[in-house]
């Protein structure tokens, strides 16, 4: 395995130009610019992001999910209250997000407080999803033992029938969350390993300070 890993190429994407001296004052503005550039470069699923959480004892956990919104409050996603990430956030409402856009050799890291947005926002998020997505959420029991894949598919099929029959139904356990950023790092990789790291840190008054750090 060691030889295989060391034989694989790294940083093989097409590096985009980035001049940190001209970066905007607000990291969310720069994120929107970088996200648009990733879309233009046909990065596959650029809205896929790794969410890292930790439980009450500090044990970390990470998984990939789909970003649902970015706004003044931060980075939004949704989950089932019965999921491991929801349990982690209830006990330890801190989170980190990592976007990796390999074709343009870019990474964005976000860290901050996680905030549950309440039942009304959660219901609106659930109803805004496609029937297939709503049925998938309804038909599962996150983390519980599963007897067979056939049982999973049967449950999801039944959930789809209910979703079609009750289009206004909202899964009670559905939760919308937002990660309110305190630190946002923009990492532009380079084949010569001279990676550029621009870090924004939120000040007590809500403004942002930014600086370069060594790779």
C-alpha positions in Angstrom: 0.0 0.0 0.0 2.8 2.4 0.8 4.3 2.0 -2.7 0.9 2.5 -4.3 0.2 5.6 -2.3 3.6 7.1 -3.1 3.2 6.4 -6.8 0.0 8.4 -7.2 0.1 12.0 -8.5 -0.7 14.9 -6.3 -1.7 18.5 -7.0 -2.3 17.6 -10.6 -5.1 20.0 -11.2 -5.0 23.3 -13.2 -4.0 26.0 -10.7 -6.1 29.2 -11.0 -4.5 32.6 -10.4 -4.9 34.0 -6.9 -3.5 37.3 -5.7 -4.2 37.5 -1.9 -3.3 41.2 -1.8 -6.5 42.0 -3.7 -8.8 39.7 -1.7 -12.0 41.2 -0.4 -12.6 42.2 3.2 -15.3 39.6 3.7 -14.4 35.9 3.4 -17.9 35.1 2.2 -17.4 37.3 -0.8 -14.2 35.5 -1.6 -15.9 32.1 -1.0 -18.6 33.1 -3.5 -15.9 34.0 -6.1 -14.0 30.8 -5.5 -17.2 28.7 -5.7 -18.2 30.3 -9.0 -14.8 29.6 -10.3 -15.1 26.0 -9.3 -18.4 25.7 -11.0 -17.0 27.4 -14.2 -14.1 24.9 -14.1 -16.6 22.0 -13.9 -15.4 20.8 -10.6 -17.6 17.7 -9.8 -20.1 18.5 -7.0 -18.4 21.6 -5.7 -21.1 21.9 -3.0 -19.9 18.6 -1.4 -18.2 19.4 1.9 -16.7 17.5 4.8 -18.4 18.3 8.1 -16.3 17.5 11.2 -17.8 17.4 14.7 -16.9 16.1 18.1 -19.0 14.6 20.8 -19.1 15.6 24.5 -15.9 13.7 25.2 -14.0 15.3 22.3 -14.1 12.2 20.0 -14.0 13.6 16.4 -16.2 12.4 13.5 -16.3 13.6 9.9 -18.5 12.9 6.9 -19.3 14.4 3.5 -22.6 16.2 3.0 -24.1 18.7 0.6 -24.0 22.4 1.4 -27.5 24.0 1.2 -26.8 27.7 1.5 -24.2 30.4 2.2 -25.4 33.7 3.6 -24.5 36.4 6.2 -25.1 33.9 9.0 -22.8 31.3 7.6 -22.8 27.9 5.9 -26.1 26.0 6.0 -26.8 22.2 5.9 -29.5 19.9 7.2 -29.6 16.5 8.9 -31.8 14.2 10.9 -31.9 14.8 14.7 -31.2 11.1 15.2 -27.9 11.2 13.2 -24.5 11.1 14.8 -23.7 14.6 13.7 -26.8 16.1 15.2 -26.1 14.3 18.5 -22.5 15.7 18.4 -23.7 19.2 17.7 -26.3 19.1 20.5 -23.5 18.2 23.0 -20.7 20.2 21.5 -22.0 22.9 19.1 -18.7 23.5 17.3 -17.9 22.4 13.8 -15.5 22.6 10.9 -16.1 22.4 7.2 -13.6 21.5 4.4 -14.2 22.0 0.7 -11.7 20.2 -1.6 -11.8 21.2 -5.3 -9.1 19.0 -6.8 -9.4 20.2 -10.5 -8.4 23.7 -9.5 -6.1 22.7 -6.5 -8.1 24.7 -4.0 -9.3 24.0 -0.5 -11.5 26.1 1.8 -11.6 25.5 5.5 -14.3 26.9 7.9 -14.5 26.7 11.7 -17.0 28.1 14.0 -20.1 27.7 16.2 -23.0 25.6 14.9 -26.5 26.8 15.4 -29.8 25.0 15.0 -32.2 27.2 13.0 -35.4 26.0 14.6 -38.5 24.1 13.4 -39.8 26.6 10.9 -36.6 26.9 9.0 -36.1 23.1 9.2 -39.6 22.4 7.8 -39.0 24.9 5.0 -35.7 23.2 4.1 -37.4 19.8 4.1 -40.2 20.8 1.9 -37.8 22.6 -0.5 -36.2 19.2 -1.2 -37.1 16.9 -4.1 -39.6 14.2 -3.5 -36.8 11.6 -3.8 -34.7 13.5 -1.2 -37.7 13.8 1.2 -38.5 10.1 0.8 -34.9 9.1 1.4 -34.9 11.1 4.7 -38.2 9.7 5.8 -37.4 6.1 4.9 -34.2 5.7 7.1 -33.4 5.4 10.7 -29.8 6.8 11.0 -27.3 4.6 12.7 -29.7 1.9 13.8 -28.9 -1.8 13.0 -30.1 -2.8 9.5 -31.0 -6.4 8.7 -30.5 -6.2 4.9 -30.2 -3.8 2.0 -33.6 -5.2 0.8 -35.1 -3.9 4.0 -33.7 -0.5 3.4 -35.0 -0.3 -0.2 -38.5 -1.5 1.0 -38.6 1.2 3.6 -37.5 3.9 1.1 -40.1 2.7 -1.4 -42.8 3.0 1.3 -41.6 6.4 2.2 -41.8 7.5 -1.4 -45.4 6.4 -1.6 -46.2 8.4 1.6 -44.3 11.5 0.3 -46.3 11.4 -3.0 -49.5 11.0 -1.1 -48.8 13.7 1.5 -46.7 16.3 -0.2 -47.0 18.6 2.8 -45.6 16.1 5.3 -42.5 17.2 7.2 -40.2 14.7 9.0 -40.4 15.8 12.6 -36.7 15.0 13.2 -35.5 17.1 10.3 -33.1 19.9 11.4 -31.5 22.8 9.6 -28.2 24.0 10.9 -25.7 26.8 10.1 -22.0 27.0 10.9 -21.3 30.6 11.9 -17.7 31.1 10.7 -15.0 32.4 13.1 -12.1 31.3 10.9 -12.1 30.8 7.1 -8.9 29.7 5.3 -8.4 29.8 1.5 -5.7 27.4 0.3 -4.4 27.7 -3.2 -2.2 24.7 -4.0 0.9 24.8 -6.2 2.8 22.0 -7.9 6.0 23.4 -6.4 4.5 23.2 -2.9 4.6 26.9 -2.5 0.9 26.8 -1.4 -0.8 30.1 -0.6 -2.8 30.2 2.6 -5.0 33.2 3.3 -6.7 33.1 6.7 -9.6 35.3 7.8 -10.4 35.6 11.6 -13.5 37.3 12.9 -12.9 40.0 15.5 -15.0 40.7 18.5 -16.8 43.5 16.7 -17.8 41.2 13.8 -15.2 42.5 11.4 -12.6 40.3 9.7 -8.8 40.4 9.9 -6.9 38.5 7.3 -3.3 37.4 6.9 -1.1 35.0 5.1 0.3 32.0 6.9 3.1 29.6 6.0 2.1 26.4 4.3 
